[in-house]
Amino acid sequence: MADVTLPQLGETVTEGTITRWFKKVGDTIAADEPLFEISTDKVDTEVPSPVSGTVMELRAAEGDTVPVGAVIAVVQASGQVAAGSVAPPVAAPAPPPAPVVEALPPPPAVAVAATPAPAAAAEAAPTAGDHRLLSPVVRRLVAEHGIRADDITGTGPGGRITRDDVLDFIDRKAVGAPVPTPAATPAASPVPTTPVPVVRTGERDTTVALSKIRKLTGSHMVMSKGVSPHAFSVVEVDFANVDITRASSKNEWKATEGFSLTYLPFVTRAVVDALAEFPHLNASVADTDLVVHNFIDIGIAVDLDYQGLLVPVVRSAEGKRLRAIAREINDLAGRTRTRKLSPDEISGGTFTISNNGSAGSVLTMPIINQPQVAILSTDAIVRRPVVARLPDGGEAIVIHPVGNLAMSWDHRAFDGAYAAGFLVKVKELLEGRDWSQEL
């Protein structure tokens, strides 16, 4: 028998909420096949089975919050024979009825930025067995916004309050829309509530409810604009030098690596070297201090089919050359789109690159990913006339691939000359380095 435990889902994560079981007792499962989905303060993620075999026990129900390291399932490995007669499958424990939640302090006026929760709300904990407030994500949102939990209608398993329930409640309060009021005491046969439709089509308009990731992105971006005095700088880069290496190696690269060599790894590699000369861009703001990092963890924003962005992180990029960076970016992007990342892989970056050029934009002003102090946008690279210097010192008009590198930066951390110096260094590296040596 193999015990399946709740894995460590981030340095600061101590518990998680089971939001979905993909298998039931008696089902067979392959190693690395998703067994359950877990929700934490950092991310919702699928957790695979460590072994192949048959699911014998599920020790936590959907909606239960369990600590890291707790045994939540038992799988009989393939080829194993249980001692004695095989017991009938054990069903997952059903969540007990949710008792009344102790009332929290009344909500304050809704503000754009979250305010510290009242002390009583911060200390409040759900009654034992109450699955409506067990999610760490829900607890944090309720505490931050000073919301009464029993004012929210739960649509999760067993009436559990989900993160979407809380966000919808906050949005409705903010715009003054009516909020469905749940019964004060759960009845034996409660009247089912009708969830807000995702899409409402009228004669002239179609209303689409904002998704969870859209709401969270918006909240983070508003917070970032309020925290950092944003400034903006741009340089134009001639990528003809990069194209020499890409053109000469693209066939061999695709054959050996299995994916195409794009401009993004070159930009990332140049950024890493430029950060070594301009370390105040590889930093975070903490209260009144600038924390300059001695390592470089590069976040790469990845589009989720226009449904949102996640930012997986290339760790310790200062020790990696072009090929290693390209492999890691490709791997992280692929696993981001299939939701196979762990929480640690999308947290803790020191500098972020947003690859908007892949979607065709020519100039983008990104918003800083807090608590970092800068974010770089790589915009579309297009062929157009430029003035090139000839070997004899003369000049000529030629057709080269050209694109903008645009950076938003925190004016608390440095000034415009420092930001411009960094961008010029990135430009010089892209236009002048012998990139074939990197391969």
N, C-alpha and C positions, 0 to 999 in steps of 0.2 A: 504494500500500500504506500502511496505517496501523498504526503500532506501538501496541500496548496495553501500558502500563506499570503497575506497581503504584503506586497513588496514595498520597499522604500521608494516613495514617489516624489522625492525632492528633499533637499537638505533640511528644510524646516517643516515638512509635512509629517504629522504624527498619526493621522487617521484618514480614512476615506469612506465614502458612502457607496455601497453596492447599488448601482442604478439599473443593472440588467444582467441576467444570466443568459448566456447563449446556449447552454446545455442544461438538461434536466437529469435527475437520477436515472441511471440505466443507460444513458446515451454513451456511445463511444466517441472518443476524441483523439485527435492526432497531436503529437508534440508541436508546440508553437501555434496551434490553432486557438483562436480567441475563446476563452472560457467565460469571462465576465467583463463588464464595464464598470469602471470606478470613477467617482467624481471627487475632486479635491479642490482646495482653494486655488491651485495652479492650473489644472487642466482636467478635462474628461478624457479618459484613455481606455483602450482595450488591453486586457491582460491575458497573455496566452497560457496554455497549460504547459507545465514543465516536462510532462511525459505523455506518451501515448497509452491509451487504456480505456477503462470504463469508469464513468462517474458513479461513485458509490454513495457519497454523502454531499449535501450542501448544507453547511452549518450556519449560514446567514441568509436572510431573506432580502429581496429587493427592497431598498429603503433603509436597511440597517447600516449604521456607521460602526466600523470596527477599527481597532488600533493596528498600526504597522506591526507585522510579525504574527498576527493572530491566524490560526488555522481556520480557513473558511470553507474548504472543500477537501474531499478525499478521493483520489483516483487510484483504482487498481491497475497497475501497470500491465501492459500487454504481456502475456505469457505467465503472469503471476497467478497462483491459485490461492484463494483465501483459505486460511486454516479452518478445518471443520466444514460444516455445511454453509453454503452461502446464504446469508440473511436476505430477506426481501429488501428491495430498494427503500431507502429512507427518504421520505418527502421533505422538501425544504420547509422549515418552520414558517407557519403563517404569522404575519405580524398581528399582535394583539390590538384590540380597539384602542384608538388614541384617546387618552383622557384629556380633560380640559387643561389647556396651557395657562400657567399663571400669567396674568395680565402684565404687560410691560408698560413703561411710562408712555404717555400720549405723544404722538409724533410732533416734531417741530416743523416749522415752515420748510418746504422743499427748497433746496439750494442747488446751484450747479455743481459745486464741489462738495464731496462728502465731509460732514463734520464729525468730530469725535462723539461716540455714543455716550449717553448718560451712564453714570457708574452702575446704576441698577441694571440697565440693559446689558452692560458688558459682563456682569456677573451672573446674569440669568442663565439657567440651563434647563433643558427639557426634562420633564418628569421621566423616570425610568420607563422604558417601553414605548415612549412617544416617538414615532418615526417621522413626525411632520417637521421637526426642527433639528433633526440629527445631522443633516448635511452641513459640513463646515462652510461650504459656499453660502448656504442660506443663512447660517448663524452670523456670518460676517456682514452680509448685506442688511439683515434685520438690525444688527447692532449699529452699523454705520449710519443708517437712515432713521433710527429711533422709531421703528415701525412696531405696532402691536401685532404679534404673530396671529392672534385669533381674529384679526380683521381680514386675513388673507385666505382665500379659498384654495385649498390644495388639490391639484389635479394628478398628483403622482400616485404610485401604488399605496393602497390603504389610506388615501387622503393625504399623503405626504406632500408638504409644500416644496415645490421644486424651485430652482433658480429662476426659471422663466416666470413662474407665478409671482415671485417677488418683484422682478423687473417690470412685469406688466402692471403690477399694483402701483409701483413708483411712477411709471409713465402716466397712468390714468390720474393719479393724484396731481401730478405736475400740470396737466392740461385741464384739470377740473372735470374730467369725465366721470360718470358714475362708476362706482366700484362695487362689484358683487359682494354682498355681505353673507358670510357663512353663518350657520347656526352656532349659537354660543356653546351648546353642548351637543356632541355628536349623537344623533339618534340611531336607533337600531337599524332602521331602514331609511337613511337620509334621502332627501329628494336630490336627484343628480343635477349638478350644475352644468350649464352649457358653456364650454370653453370659447374664448374669443376666436373667431375664425381667422385662419392665416390670411386668406384672401377674400375680400368682399367686393363683388362686382356690381356696379350700378349702371344706369343708362349712359352716363357720361364719364364715369371714373371707376377705376379699380384701386381698392385700398389694400395694400400688402403690409401685414404686420412686420415690424422690424424683428429680425432674428436675434438670437442671443448674442452671437458674435458681433453683429452690427451695433447693438446697444453697448456692449462692453468696450468696443473700439471707440465709439463716440465718447463715452465717459472718460476713457483714458486720454483721448486727444484734447478734450476740453480742459481736463486737469493739467495737461502738459502746457497748453497755451497760457494757462493762468499762473503756472509755476515759473516757467522759463521766459526771459525776455528774448524772444526769437529774433535772430538776424539771418540774412540770406546772402550767399556768395556763389558765383558761377564762374567756371572756366570752360573754354572750348578746347577739345582734344582732337588731334589728328591721329587716327588709328591705323594709318598706313603701315607703320612699323610693326604693330601687332599683327596686321594682316599678312605680313611676310611669313611669320612663323605659323600662323593658322593655315595658310594656303599650302605651305610645304609639308605640313604634318597631319592635315585633316584626315587623309585616308588611313594612314598608319594608326592614328589616334583612335578613329572610330573602330577599326578592326581589333585593336588591343583592349581598349577601354569599354567599348560597347555603347558609347554616347558621344555626341558632338562636342567639340571644343569651342565654346562660345567666348564672348568678350568678358563675361563676368569674372571668371577666375583671374584674368590678367588685371582687371581693375582691383579686385580684392587683394591680390599679391602686391600691387603697387601701393595700395592704402596701408597695408601692414608695414611696409618699409618706411613710408612717409610718417606714420604714427611714431616710429622710433625716433624721428627727428623732431616731431612736434607732439610730445607726450601729453600736453594738456588737453588734447582732443580725445585721448584715450583715458577718460576720467569720468567721475560721477560727482554730483553735488550732494553733500550731506549737511543739512542745516546751513551753517555759515562756513563750511569747509569745502575745498575742492580735493577730492580723493583721487590722486593720480595712480593708475594701476600699473603694476610691473609685469603684467601679462596682457595679451591681446586676444579677446574672445569676440569674434566678428559675428554679429547677427545678420542673417540674410532673409529679408522679407519674401515670403512665398505666397502667391495668390491661390486661393482655394476655389477655382472656377467661378470667380466673380462673387463668391459668397462671403469673402472676408480674407484676412491676412493672418498668418502665423509667422513667427520669426525664430526659426531654429538657429542654433549657435555653432559656429566652427570654433572649437576650443583650442587654445594655445596656438593660434595661427602664426605667431612670431617664429615658431620652429618648423614651419611647413613651407615647402616650395610649391611651384605652380601645379604640378601633377597631383600632389596630395590634396591641395586646396580644391582643385577641380573635382576630384573623386568625392570629397566630403560634401561639397555643395550639391552634387548630383544625387548622392545618397540621401542627404537630409531633405532635399526638395521632393524626392520620390516618396519618402516615408511621411512627409508632411501631408501630401495630397491623399495618401491612403490612411491617414490618422494612426500611424504606427509609431509616433514619437513618444518618448517618456517625458514627464514634466521637467526633468533636469536639462533636457535638450532644447527647451524653449525659454529658459530663464538665465539671467546672469550675464548677458552680453555687455561688452564695454564700448562698442561702436557698432552702428547699424548701417547696412547698405540696402536701399530699396531699388529694385531693378525695374523701374517703370518703362524703360526703353523697350522692353520685350513686348509691351502692349502698344507701342507706337507714339508715346508722348515725347515731345521735344524739349520741354522745360517744366519741371515739377518742383514745387516747394513742399518738401515733406515736413511732418511734425515730429519733433524730437521724442524718442522713446525713453521716457523717464526711468531711472535718474541719470541717464547718459547726458552728454553735453553736445552731441552732434549726430547728424544723420545725413548720409550722402545718397543722392538719387542719380542713378545712371540712366540717361535718357537715350532716345532712339539714335542710332548711328546710321547716317545716310550719306550717300555719295554726292559731293557737290564741289564746285571749283574753289580751290584754295591757292594761296601764294606759297610756293615751295622754294627753298634755297638750293641752288645747284652746287655740285662739287667745286666748280671754279669760282664760287662766290657770287654768281649771278642769281637771278630769280626768274621763276616761270610760273604760269598759271596751269595747274594740273587738277585732275579729278581724284579726290581722295575720300575715304570714309571718315566722316567727322561727326562728333557728338558732344553734348554738353554733360558736364559733371556739376550738379547743383547741390549745395550743402546748406542746411539749416543748422544754426549753432546758437549756443547759450551765451549771451553777452556778459553774463556774470563770470564766465570761466576765462575769457580772453577777449581781445579786440579784433577789429577787421583785418589788420595787417598780419596777425598771427594766422587767422583763418585763410587769408589769401596765400600766405607762404606755404601752408599745407597743401592747398589745392594745386599750386604751381609745382610743388614737388611731385605730386601724383602725376600731373601732366608730363613733366620731364621724364619720369620713369617710363611711362607708357610710350612716349615718342622716341626715347633714346636708348633704352636698354636692349641688349642682344638677348631676346627672349628664347632663342633656340638653345641657349645654354641651360635654361631652366628645364628643358625636356631631355 
